[in-house]
Amino acid sequence: DTISVPSVRDFVGTTEFKLDESKIGYVRLRQFGEKTGVQVLDFEGMTRKAMGLVALTALEDLWSKRSSVDPAPTLIVVDEAHYLAGAEPEGELQRMTSEIICTIATQGRKYGLFLVLSTQRPTQLHPDVLSQVQNLVLKRITSKHDIDYLEGALTSVTPGLVHLLPSLGRDRAIVAGPMVRMPALVQTPEEK
């Protein structure tokens, strides 16, 4: 039950890449202009297993190319991060993916690798990853379990602000960390 995944370099320049004949899914690499260096791996429609394999390959590829000598800054954005860096990995693949995300979270900054993690399930995020979070943008969370967890896990946000999370409107967020002088309730641009 193994799937061979090529290097992430093999995805560059293609619009679709079929993982194998088992029709697990497709990966689309979208490039935004030749000079921007912005690339997005789109996992839409993929199974979690296939998504995990491609994410693991891409993250290991980035980690293997790290350099402490004049590193080019690389921003890695992981949406639904609890699937790739889960608190309780489901199987070897998720354990390995979670491990490389933890490694990048703890050591990546000195090599120019920066993480943005997005999740609606903070209790399911690996605690080692959460402990490395420096800046936070918290949107509405209604689960008491998640709120209690965040209150204990986040030192940069006061309990009073954490307890505002269930009442936040769609255009409000709590921002905390070194990017602001003090934790603040902010208004975000309205969604269109």
MODELLER restraints for C-alpha pairs under 7 A, 6 or more apart:
rsr = mdl.restraints
at = mdl.atoms
rsr.add(forms.Gaussian(group=physical.xy_distance, feature=features.Distance(at['CA:5:A'], at['CA:19:A']), mean=6.59, stdev=0.5))
rsr.add(forms.Gaussian(group=physical.xy_distance, feature=features.Distance(at['CA:5:A'], at['CA:54:A']), mean=6.91, stdev=0.5))
rsr.add(forms.Gaussian(group=physical.xy_distance, feature=features.Distance(at['CA:7:A'], at['CA:57:A']), mean=6.44, stdev=0.5))
rsr.add(forms.Gaussian(group=physical.xy_distance, feature=features.Distance(at['CA:8:A'], at['CA:57:A']), mean=6.25, stdev=0.5))
rsr.add(forms.Gaussian(group=physical.xy_distance, feature=features.Distance(at['CA:8:A'], at['CA:58:A']), mean=5.18, stdev=0.5))
rsr.add(forms.Gaussian(group=physical.xy_distance, feature=features.Distance(at['CA:8:A'], at['CA:61:A']), mean=6.83, stdev=0.5))
rsr.add(forms.Gaussian(group=physical.xy_distance, feature=features.Distance(at['CA:11:A'], at['CA:17:A']), mean=6.74, stdev=0.5))
rsr.add(forms.Gaussian(group=physical.xy_distance, feature=features.Distance(at['CA:11:A'], at['CA:29:A']), mean=6.43, stdev=0.5))
rsr.add(forms.Gaussian(group=physical.xy_distance, feature=features.Distance(at['CA:12:A'], at['CA:29:A']), mean=6.56, stdev=0.5))
rsr.add(forms.Gaussian(group=physical.xy_distance, feature=features.Distance(at['CA:14:A'], at['CA:29:A']), mean=6.57, stdev=0.5))
rsr.add(forms.Gaussian(group=physical.xy_distance, feature=features.Distance(at['CA:15:A'], at['CA:28:A']), mean=5.25, stdev=0.5))
rsr.add(forms.Gaussian(group=physical.xy_distance, feature=features.Distance(at['CA:15:A'], at['CA:29:A']), mean=5.79, stdev=0.5))
rsr.add(forms.Gaussian(group=physical.xy_distance, feature=features.Distance(at['CA:15:A'], at['CA:30:A']), mean=6.93, stdev=0.5))
rsr.add(forms.Gaussian(group=physical.xy_distance, feature=features.Distance(at['CA:16:A'], at['CA:26:A']), mean=6.16, stdev=0.5))
rsr.add(forms.Gaussian(group=physical.xy_distance, feature=features.Distance(at['CA:16:A'], at['CA:27:A']), mean=5.69, stdev=0.5))
rsr.add(forms.Gaussian(group=physical.xy_distance, feature=features.Distance(at['CA:16:A'], at['CA:28:A']), mean=4.71, stdev=0.5))
rsr.add(forms.Gaussian(group=physical.xy_distance, feature=features.Distance(at['CA:17:A'], at['CA:26:A']), mean=5.53, stdev=0.5))
rsr.add(forms.Gaussian(group=physical.xy_distance, feature=features.Distance(at['CA:17:A'], at['CA:27:A']), mean=5.45, stdev=0.5))
rsr.add(forms.Gaussian(group=physical.xy_distance, feature=features.Distance(at['CA:17:A'], at['CA:28:A']), mean=6.64, stdev=0.5))
rsr.add(forms.Gaussian(group=physical.xy_distance, feature=features.Distance(at['CA:18:A'], at['CA:25:A']), mean=6.48, stdev=0.5))
rsr.add(forms.Gaussian(group=physical.xy_distance, feature=features.Distance(at['CA:18:A'], at['CA:26:A']), mean=5.02, stdev=0.5))
rsr.add(forms.Gaussian(group=physical.xy_distance, feature=features.Distance(at['CA:18:A'], at['CA:27:A']), mean=6.99, stdev=0.5))
rsr.add(forms.Gaussian(group=physical.xy_distance, feature=features.Distance(at['CA:19:A'], at['CA:25:A']), mean=6.65, stdev=0.5))
rsr.add(forms.Gaussian(group=physical.xy_distance, feature=features.Distance(at['CA:19:A'], at['CA:26:A']), mean=6.51, stdev=0.5))
rsr.add(forms.Gaussian(group=physical.xy_distance, feature=features.Distance(at['CA:24:A'], at['CA:46:A']), mean=6.51, stdev=0.5))
rsr.add(forms.Gaussian(group=physical.xy_distance, feature=features.Distance(at['CA:24:A'], at['CA:47:A']), mean=6.48, stdev=0.5))
rsr.add(forms.Gaussian(group=physical.xy_distance, feature=features.Distance(at['CA:24:A'], at['CA:50:A']), mean=6.36, stdev=0.5))
rsr.add(forms.Gaussian(group=physical.xy_distance, feature=features.Distance(at['CA:25:A'], at['CA:45:A']), mean=6.52, stdev=0.5))
rsr.add(forms.Gaussian(group=physical.xy_distance, feature=features.Distance(at['CA:25:A'], at['CA:46:A']), mean=4.70, stdev=0.5))
rsr.add(forms.Gaussian(group=physical.xy_distance, feature=features.Distance(at['CA:25:A'], at['CA:47:A']), mean=6.85, stdev=0.5))
rsr.add(forms.Gaussian(group=physical.xy_distance, feature=features.Distance(at['CA:25:A'], at['CA:50:A']), mean=6.98, stdev=0.5))
rsr.add(forms.Gaussian(group=physical.xy_distance, feature=features.Distance(at['CA:26:A'], at['CA:46:A']), mean=6.53, stdev=0.5))
rsr.add(forms.Gaussian(group=physical.xy_distance, feature=features.Distance(at['CA:27:A'], at['CA:41:A']), mean=6.57, stdev=0.5))
rsr.add(forms.Gaussian(group=physical.xy_distance, feature=features.Distance(at['CA:27:A'], at['CA:42:A']), mean=5.93, stdev=0.5))
rsr.add(forms.Gaussian(group=physical.xy_distance, feature=features.Distance(at['CA:27:A'], at['CA:43:A']), mean=5.69, stdev=0.5))
rsr.add(forms.Gaussian(group=physical.xy_distance, feature=features.Distance(at['CA:28:A'], at['CA:41:A']), mean=5.83, stdev=0.5))
rsr.add(forms.Gaussian(group=physical.xy_distance, feature=features.Distance(at['CA:28:A'], at['CA:42:A']), mean=5.24, stdev=0.5))
rsr.add(forms.Gaussian(group=physical.xy_distance, feature=features.Distance(at['CA:29:A'], at['CA:39:A']), mean=6.56, stdev=0.5))
rsr.add(forms.Gaussian(group=physical.xy_distance, feature=features.Distance(at['CA:29:A'], at['CA:40:A']), mean=5.56, stdev=0.5))
rsr.add(forms.Gaussian(group=physical.xy_distance, feature=features.Distance(at['CA:29:A'], at['CA:41:A']), mean=4.75, stdev=0.5))
rsr.add(forms.Gaussian(group=physical.xy_distance, feature=features.Distance(at['CA:29:A'], at['CA:42:A']), mean=6.35, stdev=0.5))
rsr.add(forms.Gaussian(group=physical.xy_distance, feature=features.Distance(at['CA:30:A'], at['CA:39:A']), mean=5.60, stdev=0.5))
rsr.add(forms.Gaussian(group=physical.xy_distance, feature=features.Distance(at['CA:30:A'], at['CA:40:A']), mean=5.17, stdev=0.5))
rsr.add(forms.Gaussian(group=physical.xy_distance, feature=features.Distance(at['CA:30:A'], at['CA:41:A']), mean=6.66, stdev=0.5))
rsr.add(forms.Gaussian(group=physical.xy_distance, feature=features.Distance(at['CA:31:A'], at['CA:38:A']), mean=5.94, stdev=0.5))
rsr.add(forms.Gaussian(group=physical.xy_distance, feature=features.Distance(at['CA:31:A'], at['CA:39:A']), mean=4.62, stdev=0.5))
rsr.add(forms.Gaussian(group=physical.xy_distance, feature=features.Distance(at['CA:31:A'], at['CA:40:A']), mean=6.62, stdev=0.5))
rsr.add(forms.Gaussian(group=physical.xy_distance, feature=features.Distance(at['CA:32:A'], at['CA:38:A']), mean=5.56, stdev=0.5))
rsr.add(forms.Gaussian(group=physical.xy_distance, feature=features.Distance(at['CA:32:A'], at['CA:39:A']), mean=6.49, stdev=0.5))
rsr.add(forms.Gaussian(group=physical.xy_distance, feature=features.Distance(at['CA:43:A'], at['CA:51:A']), mean=6.12, stdev=0.5))
rsr.add(forms.Gaussian(group=physical.xy_distance, feature=features.Distance(at['CA:52:A'], at['CA:84:A']), mean=6.47, stdev=0.5))
rsr.add(forms.Gaussian(group=physical.xy_distance, feature=features.Distance(at['CA:52:A'], at['CA:93:A']), mean=6.73, stdev=0.5))
rsr.add(forms.Gaussian(group=physical.xy_distance, feature=features.Distance(at['CA:52:A'], at['CA:94:A']), mean=6.63, stdev=0.5))
rsr.add(forms.Gaussian(group=physical.xy_distance, feature=features.Distance(at['CA:52:A'], at['CA:97:A']), mean=6.79, stdev=0.5))
rsr.add(forms.Gaussian(group=physical.xy_distance, feature=features.Distance(at['CA:56:A'], at['CA:97:A']), mean=5.12, stdev=0.5))
rsr.add(forms.Gaussian(group=physical.xy_distance, feature=features.Distance(at['CA:59:A'], at['CA:100:A']), mean=6.91, stdev=0.5))
rsr.add(forms.Gaussian(group=physical.xy_distance, feature=features.Distance(at['CA:60:A'], at['CA:100:A']), mean=6.89, stdev=0.5))
rsr.add(forms.Gaussian(group=physical.xy_distance, feature=features.Distance(at['CA:66:A'], at['CA:111:A']), mean=5.73, stdev=0.5))
rsr.add(forms.Gaussian(group=physical.xy_distance, feature=features.Distance(at['CA:67:A'], at['CA:111:A']), mean=5.50, stdev=0.5))
rsr.add(forms.Gaussian(group=physical.xy_distance, feature=features.Distance(at['CA:68:A'], at['CA:110:A']), mean=6.56, stdev=0.5))
rsr.add(forms.Gaussian(group=physical.xy_distance, feature=features.Distance(at['CA:68:A'], at['CA:111:A']), mean=4.96, stdev=0.5))
rsr.add(forms.Gaussian(group=physical.xy_distance, feature=features.Distance(at['CA:71:A'], at['CA:111:A']), mean=5.71, stdev=0.5))
rsr.add(forms.Gaussian(group=physical.xy_distance, feature=features.Distance(at['CA:71:A'], at['CA:112:A']), mean=5.26, stdev=0.5))
rsr.add(forms.Gaussian(group=physical.xy_distance, feature=features.Distance(at['CA:72:A'], at['CA:112:A']), mean=5.96, stdev=0.5))
rsr.add(forms.Gaussian(group=physical.xy_distance, feature=features.Distance(at['CA:73:A'], at['CA:112:A']), mean=4.37, stdev=0.5))
rsr.add(forms.Gaussian(group=physical.xy_distance, feature=features.Distance(at['CA:73:A'], at['CA:113:A']), mean=6.03, stdev=0.5))
rsr.add(forms.Gaussian(group=physical.xy_distance, feature=features.Distance(at['CA:74:A'], at['CA:112:A']), mean=5.95, stdev=0.5))
rsr.add(forms.Gaussian(group=physical.xy_distance, feature=features.Distance(at['CA:74:A'], at['CA:113:A']), mean=4.95, stdev=0.5))
rsr.add(forms.Gaussian(group=physical.xy_distance, feature=features.Distance(at['CA:74:A'], at['CA:114:A']), mean=6.12, stdev=0.5))
rsr.add(forms.Gaussian(group=physical.xy_distance, feature=features.Distance(at['CA:75:A'], at['CA:113:A']), mean=6.12, stdev=0.5))
rsr.add(forms.Gaussian(group=physical.xy_distance, feature=features.Distance(at['CA:75:A'], at['CA:114:A']), mean=4.83, stdev=0.5))
rsr.add(forms.Gaussian(group=physical.xy_distance, feature=features.Distance(at['CA:75:A'], at['CA:115:A']), mean=5.94, stdev=0.5))
rsr.add(forms.Gaussian(group=physical.xy_distance, feature=features.Distance(at['CA:76:A'], at['CA:114:A']), mean=5.97, stdev=0.5))
rsr.add(forms.Gaussian(group=physical.xy_distance, feature=features.Distance(at['CA:76:A'], at['CA:115:A']), mean=4.88, stdev=0.5))
rsr.add(forms.Gaussian(group=physical.xy_distance, feature=features.Distance(at['CA:76:A'], at['CA:116:A']), mean=6.16, stdev=0.5))
rsr.add(forms.Gaussian(group=physical.xy_distance, feature=features.Distance(at['CA:77:A'], at['CA:115:A']), mean=5.90, stdev=0.5))
rsr.add(forms.Gaussian(group=physical.xy_distance, feature=features.Distance(at['CA:77:A'], at['CA:116:A']), mean=4.65, stdev=0.5))
rsr.add(forms.Gaussian(group=physical.xy_distance, feature=features.Distance(at['CA:77:A'], at['CA:117:A']), mean=6.00, stdev=0.5))
rsr.add(forms.Gaussian(group=physical.xy_distance, feature=features.Distance(at['CA:78:A'], at['CA:116:A']), mean=6.23, stdev=0.5))
rsr.add(forms.Gaussian(group=physical.xy_distance, feature=features.Distance(at['CA:78:A'], at['CA:117:A']), mean=5.00, stdev=0.5))
rsr.add(forms.Gaussian(group=physical.xy_distance, feature=features.Distance(at['CA:78:A'], at['CA:118:A']), mean=6.19, stdev=0.5))
rsr.add(forms.Gaussian(group=physical.xy_distance, feature=features.Distance(at['CA:79:A'], at['CA:117:A']), mean=6.15, stdev=0.5))
rsr.add(forms.Gaussian(group=physical.xy_distance, feature=features.Distance(at['CA:79:A'], at['CA:118:A']), mean=4.77, stdev=0.5))
rsr.add(forms.Gaussian(group=physical.xy_distance, feature=features.Distance(at['CA:79:A'], at['CA:119:A']), mean=6.46, stdev=0.5))
rsr.add(forms.Gaussian(group=physical.xy_distance, feature=features.Distance(at['CA:80:A'], at['CA:118:A']), mean=5.64, stdev=0.5))
rsr.add(forms.Gaussian(group=physical.xy_distance, feature=features.Distance(at['CA:80:A'], at['CA:119:A']), mean=4.73, stdev=0.5))
rsr.add(forms.Gaussian(group=physical.xy_distance, feature=features.Distance(at['CA:81:A'], at['CA:117:A']), mean=5.75, stdev=0.5))
rsr.add(forms.Gaussian(group=physical.xy_distance, feature=features.Distance(at['CA:81:A'], at['CA:118:A']), mean=5.69, stdev=0.5))
rsr.add(forms.Gaussian(group=physical.xy_distance, feature=features.Distance(at['CA:81:A'], at['CA:119:A']), mean=5.47, stdev=0.5))
rsr.add(forms.Gaussian(group=physical.xy_distance, feature=features.Distance(at['CA:82:A'], at['CA:119:A']), mean=6.26, stdev=0.5))
rsr.add(forms.Gaussian(group=physical.xy_distance, feature=features.Distance(at['CA:82:A'], at['CA:121:A']), mean=6.79, stdev=0.5))
rsr.add(forms.Gaussian(group=physical.xy_distance, feature=features.Distance(at['CA:82:A'], at['CA:124:A']), mean=5.59, stdev=0.5))
rsr.add(forms.Gaussian(group=physical.xy_distance, feature=features.Distance(at['CA:82:A'], at['CA:125:A']), mean=4.72, stdev=0.5))
rsr.add(forms.Gaussian(group=physical.xy_distance, feature=features.Distance(at['CA:84:A'], at['CA:94:A']), mean=6.09, stdev=0.5))
rsr.add(forms.Gaussian(group=physical.xy_distance, feature=features.Distance(at['CA:84:A'], at['CA:97:A']), mean=5.94, stdev=0.5))
rsr.add(forms.Gaussian(group=physical.xy_distance, feature=features.Distance(at['CA:84:A'], at['CA:98:A']), mean=5.73, stdev=0.5))
rsr.add(forms.Gaussian(group=physical.xy_distance, feature=features.Distance(at['CA:85:A'], at['CA:97:A']), mean=6.57, stdev=0.5))
rsr.add(forms.Gaussian(group=physical.xy_distance, feature=features.Distance(at['CA:85:A'], at['CA:98:A']), mean=3.99, stdev=0.5))
rsr.add(forms.Gaussian(group=physical.xy_distance, feature=features.Distance(at['CA:85:A'], at['CA:101:A']), mean=6.53, stdev=0.5))
rsr.add(forms.Gaussian(group=physical.xy_distance, feature=features.Distance(at['CA:85:A'], at['CA:125:A']), mean=5.95, stdev=0.5))
rsr.add(forms.Gaussian(group=physical.xy_distance, feature=features.Distance(at['CA:85:A'], at['CA:126:A']), mean=5.60, stdev=0.5))
rsr.add(forms.Gaussian(group=physical.xy_distance, feature=features.Distance(at['CA:86:A'], at['CA:98:A']), mean=6.44, stdev=0.5))
rsr.add(forms.Gaussian(group=physical.xy_distance, feature=features.Distance(at['CA:86:A'], at['CA:124:A']), mean=5.55, stdev=0.5))
rsr.add(forms.Gaussian(group=physical.xy_distance, feature=features.Distance(at['CA:86:A'], at['CA:125:A']), mean=4.74, stdev=0.5))
rsr.add(forms.Gaussian(group=physical.xy_distance, feature=features.Distance(at['CA:86:A'], at['CA:126:A']), mean=4.92, stdev=0.5))
rsr.add(forms.Gaussian(group=physical.xy_distance, feature=features.Distance(at['CA:87:A'], at['CA:124:A']), mean=5.13, stdev=0.5))
rsr.add(forms.Gaussian(group=physical.xy_distance, feature=features.Distance(at['CA:87:A'], at['CA:125:A']), mean=4.88, stdev=0.5))
rsr.add(forms.Gaussian(group=physical.xy_distance, feature=features.Distance(at['CA:87:A'], at['CA:126:A']), mean=3.68, stdev=0.5))
rsr.add(forms.Gaussian(group=physical.xy_distance, feature=features.Distance(at['CA:87:A'], at['CA:127:A']), mean=6.32, stdev=0.5))
rsr.add(forms.Gaussian(group=physical.xy_distance, feature=features.Distance(at['CA:89:A'], at['CA:95:A']), mean=5.04, stdev=0.5))
rsr.add(forms.Gaussian(group=physical.xy_distance, feature=features.Distance(at['CA:102:A'], at['CA:128:A']), mean=6.30, stdev=0.5))
rsr.add(forms.Gaussian(group=physical.xy_distance, feature=features.Distance(at['CA:102:A'], at['CA:129:A']), mean=5.28, stdev=0.5))
rsr.add(forms.Gaussian(group=physical.xy_distance, feature=features.Distance(at['CA:104:A'], at['CA:113:A']), mean=6.91, stdev=0.5))
rsr.add(forms.Gaussian(group=physical.xy_distance, feature=features.Distance(at['CA:105:A'], at['CA:115:A']), mean=6.58, stdev=0.5))
rsr.add(forms.Gaussian(group=physical.xy_distance, feature=features.Distance(at['CA:105:A'], at['CA:129:A']), mean=6.07, stdev=0.5))
rsr.add(forms.Gaussian(group=physical.xy_distance, feature=features.Distance(at['CA:105:A'], at['CA:132:A']), mean=6.13, stdev=0.5))
rsr.add(forms.Gaussian(group=physical.xy_distance, feature=features.Distance(at['CA:106:A'], at['CA:132:A']), mean=6.20, stdev=0.5))
rsr.add(forms.Gaussian(group=physical.xy_distance, feature=features.Distance(at['CA:108:A'], at['CA:114:A']), mean=6.27, stdev=0.5))
rsr.add(forms.Gaussian(group=physical.xy_distance, feature=features.Distance(at['CA:122:A'], at['CA:146:A']), mean=6.29, stdev=0.5))
rsr.add(forms.Gaussian(group=physical.xy_distance, feature=features.Distance(at['CA:123:A'], at['CA:146:A']), mean=5.74, stdev=0.5))
rsr.add(forms.Gaussian(group=physical.xy_distance, feature=features.Distance(at['CA:123:A'], at['CA:149:A']), mean=6.47, stdev=0.5))
rsr.add(forms.Gaussian(group=physical.xy_distance, feature=features.Distance(at['CA:134:A'], at['CA:177:A']), mean=5.53, stdev=0.5))
rsr.add(forms.Gaussian(group=physical.xy_distance, feature=features.Distance(at['CA:134:A'], at['CA:178:A']), mean=6.77, stdev=0.5))
rsr.add(forms.Gaussian(group=physical.xy_distance, feature=features.Distance(at['CA:135:A'], at['CA:176:A']), mean=5.76, stdev=0.5))
rsr.add(forms.Gaussian(group=physical.xy_distance, feature=features.Distance(at['CA:135:A'], at['CA:177:A']), mean=4.28, stdev=0.5))
rsr.add(forms.Gaussian(group=physical.xy_distance, feature=features.Distance(at['CA:135:A'], at['CA:178:A']), mean=6.28, stdev=0.5))
rsr.add(forms.Gaussian(group=physical.xy_distance, feature=features.Distance(at['CA:135:A'], at['CA:179:A']), mean=6.44, stdev=0.5))
rsr.add(forms.Gaussian(group=physical.xy_distance, feature=features.Distance(at['CA:136:A'], at['CA:175:A']), mean=5.54, stdev=0.5))
rsr.add(forms.Gaussian(group=physical.xy_distance, feature=features.Distance(at['CA:136:A'], at['CA:176:A']), mean=5.18, stdev=0.5))
rsr.add(forms.Gaussian(group=physical.xy_distance, feature=features.Distance(at['CA:136:A'], at['CA:177:A']), mean=6.21, stdev=0.5))
rsr.add(forms.Gaussian(group=physical.xy_distance, feature=features.Distance(at['CA:137:A'], at['CA:173:A']), mean=6.28, stdev=0.5))
rsr.add(forms.Gaussian(group=physical.xy_distance, feature=features.Distance(at['CA:137:A'], at['CA:174:A']), mean=5.67, stdev=0.5))
rsr.add(forms.Gaussian(group=physical.xy_distance, feature=features.Distance(at['CA:137:A'], at['CA:175:A']), mean=4.65, stdev=0.5))
rsr.add(forms.Gaussian(group=physical.xy_distance, feature=features.Distance(at['CA:137:A'], at['CA:176:A']), mean=6.77, stdev=0.5))
rsr.add(forms.Gaussian(group=physical.xy_distance, feature=features.Distance(at['CA:138:A'], at['CA:173:A']), mean=5.39, stdev=0.5))
rsr.add(forms.Gaussian(group=physical.xy_distance, feature=features.Distance(at['CA:138:A'], at['CA:174:A']), mean=5.01, stdev=0.5))
rsr.add(forms.Gaussian(group=physical.xy_distance, feature=features.Distance(at['CA:138:A'], at['CA:175:A']), mean=6.45, stdev=0.5))
rsr.add(forms.Gaussian(group=physical.xy_distance, feature=features.Distance(at['CA:139:A'], at['CA:165:A']), mean=6.73, stdev=0.5))
rsr.add(forms.Gaussian(group=physical.xy_distance, feature=features.Distance(at['CA:139:A'], at['CA:172:A']), mean=6.77, stdev=0.5))
rsr.add(forms.Gaussian(group=physical.xy_distance, feature=features.Distance(at['CA:139:A'], at['CA:173:A']), mean=4.77, stdev=0.5))
rsr.add(forms.Gaussian(group=physical.xy_distance, feature=features.Distance(at['CA:139:A'], at['CA:174:A']), mean=6.66, stdev=0.5))
rsr.add(forms.Gaussian(group=physical.xy_distance, feature=features.Distance(at['CA:140:A'], at['CA:165:A']), mean=4.91, stdev=0.5))
rsr.add(forms.Gaussian(group=physical.xy_distance, feature=features.Distance(at['CA:140:A'], at['CA:166:A']), mean=5.47, stdev=0.5))
rsr.add(forms.Gaussian(group=physical.xy_distance, feature=features.Distance(at['CA:140:A'], at['CA:167:A']), mean=6.95, stdev=0.5))
rsr.add(forms.Gaussian(group=physical.xy_distance, feature=features.Distance(at['CA:140:A'], at['CA:168:A']), mean=5.23, stdev=0.5))
rsr.add(forms.Gaussian(group=physical.xy_distance, feature=features.Distance(at['CA:141:A'], at['CA:165:A']), mean=5.33, stdev=0.5))
rsr.add(forms.Gaussian(group=physical.xy_distance, feature=features.Distance(at['CA:141:A'], at['CA:166:A']), mean=5.15, stdev=0.5))
rsr.add(forms.Gaussian(group=physical.xy_distance, feature=features.Distance(at['CA:142:A'], at['CA:165:A']), mean=6.91, stdev=0.5))
rsr.add(forms.Gaussian(group=physical.xy_distance, feature=features.Distance(at['CA:142:A'], at['CA:166:A']), mean=4.52, stdev=0.5))
rsr.add(forms.Gaussian(group=physical.xy_distance, feature=features.Distance(at['CA:147:A'], at['CA:162:A']), mean=6.59, stdev=0.5))
rsr.add(forms.Gaussian(group=physical.xy_distance, feature=features.Distance(at['CA:147:A'], at['CA:163:A']), mean=6.92, stdev=0.5))
rsr.add(forms.Gaussian(group=physical.xy_distance, feature=features.Distance(at['CA:151:A'], at['CA:159:A']), mean=5.61, stdev=0.5))
rsr.add(forms.Gaussian(group=physical.xy_distance, feature=features.Distance(at['CA:151:A'], at['CA:162:A']), mean=6.19, stdev=0.5))
rsr.add(forms.Gaussian(group=physical.xy_distance, feature=features.Distance(at['CA:156:A'], at['CA:176:A']), mean=6.20, stdev=0.5))
rsr.add(forms.Gaussian(group=physical.xy_distance, feature=features.Distance(at['CA:156:A'], at['CA:177:A']), mean=5.99, stdev=0.5))
rsr.add(forms.Gaussian(group=physical.xy_distance, feature=features.Distance(at['CA:157:A'], at['CA:176:A']), mean=6.39, stdev=0.5))
rsr.add(forms.Gaussian(group=physical.xy_distance, feature=features.Distance(at['CA:157:A'], at['CA:183:A']), mean=6.31, stdev=0.5))
rsr.add(forms.Gaussian(group=physical.xy_distance, feature=features.Distance(at['CA:171:A'], at['CA:187:A']), mean=5.51, stdev=0.5))
rsr.add(forms.Gaussian(group=physical.xy_distance, feature=features.Distance(at['CA:171:A'], at['CA:188:A']), mean=4.91, stdev=0.5))
rsr.add(forms.Gaussian(group=physical.xy_distance, feature=features.Distance(at['CA:171:A'], at['CA:189:A']), mean=6.44, stdev=0.5))
rsr.add(forms.Gaussian(group=physical.xy_distance, feature=features.Distance(at['CA:171:A'], at['CA:190:A']), mean=5.80, stdev=0.5))
rsr.add(forms.Gaussian(group=physical.xy_distance, feature=features.Distance(at['CA:172:A'], at['CA:185:A']), mean=6.95, stdev=0.5))
rsr.add(forms.Gaussian(group=physical.xy_distance, feature=features.Distance(at['CA:172:A'], at['CA:186:A']), mean=5.64, stdev=0.5))
rsr.add(forms.Gaussian(group=physical.xy_distance, feature=features.Distance(at['CA:172:A'], at['CA:187:A']), mean=4.53, stdev=0.5))
rsr.add(forms.Gaussian(group=physical.xy_distance, feature=features.Distance(at['CA:172:A'], at['CA:188:A']), mean=5.66, stdev=0.5))
rsr.add(forms.Gaussian(group=physical.xy_distance, feature=features.Distance(at['CA:173:A'], at['CA:185:A']), mean=5.80, stdev=0.5))
rsr.add(forms.Gaussian(group=physical.xy_distance, feature=features.Distance(at['CA:173:A'], at['CA:186:A']), mean=5.37, stdev=0.5))
rsr.add(forms.Gaussian(group=physical.xy_distance, feature=features.Distance(at['CA:173:A'], at['CA:187:A']), mean=6.41, stdev=0.5))
rsr.add(forms.Gaussian(group=physical.xy_distance, feature=features.Distance(at['CA:173:A'], at['CA:188:A']), mean=6.92, stdev=0.5))
rsr.add(forms.Gaussian(group=physical.xy_distance, feature=features.Distance(at['CA:174:A'], at['CA:183:A']), mean=6.97, stdev=0.5))
rsr.add(forms.Gaussian(group=physical.xy_distance, feature=features.Distance(at['CA:174:A'], at['CA:184:A']), mean=5.62, stdev=0.5))
rsr.add(forms.Gaussian(group=physical.xy_distance, feature=features.Distance(at['CA:174:A'], at['CA:185:A']), mean=4.55, stdev=0.5))
rsr.add(forms.Gaussian(group=physical.xy_distance, feature=features.Distance(at['CA:174:A'], at['CA:186:A']), mean=6.11, stdev=0.5))
rsr.add(forms.Gaussian(group=physical.xy_distance, feature=features.Distance(at['CA:175:A'], at['CA:183:A']), mean=5.61, stdev=0.5))
rsr.add(forms.Gaussian(group=physical.xy_distance, feature=features.Distance(at['CA:175:A'], at['CA:184:A']), mean=5.39, stdev=0.5))
rsr.add(forms.Gaussian(group=physical.xy_distance, feature=features.Distance(at['CA:175:A'], at['CA:185:A']), mean=6.42, stdev=0.5))
rsr.add(forms.Gaussian(group=physical.xy_distance, feature=features.Distance(at['CA:175:A'], at['CA:186:A']), mean=6.99, stdev=0.5))
rsr.add(forms.Gaussian(group=physical.xy_distance, feature=features.Distance(at['CA:176:A'], at['CA:182:A']), mean=6.51, stdev=0.5))
rsr.add(forms.Gaussian(group=physical.xy_distance, feature=features.Distance(at['CA:176:A'], at['CA:183:A']), mean=4.29, stdev=0.5))
rsr.add(forms.Gaussian(group=physical.xy_distance, feature=features.Distance(at['CA:176:A'], at['CA:184:A']), mean=6.57, stdev=0.5))
rsr.add(forms.Gaussian(group=physical.xy_distance, feature=features.Distance(at['CA:177:A'], at['CA:183:A']), mean=6.95, stdev=0.5))
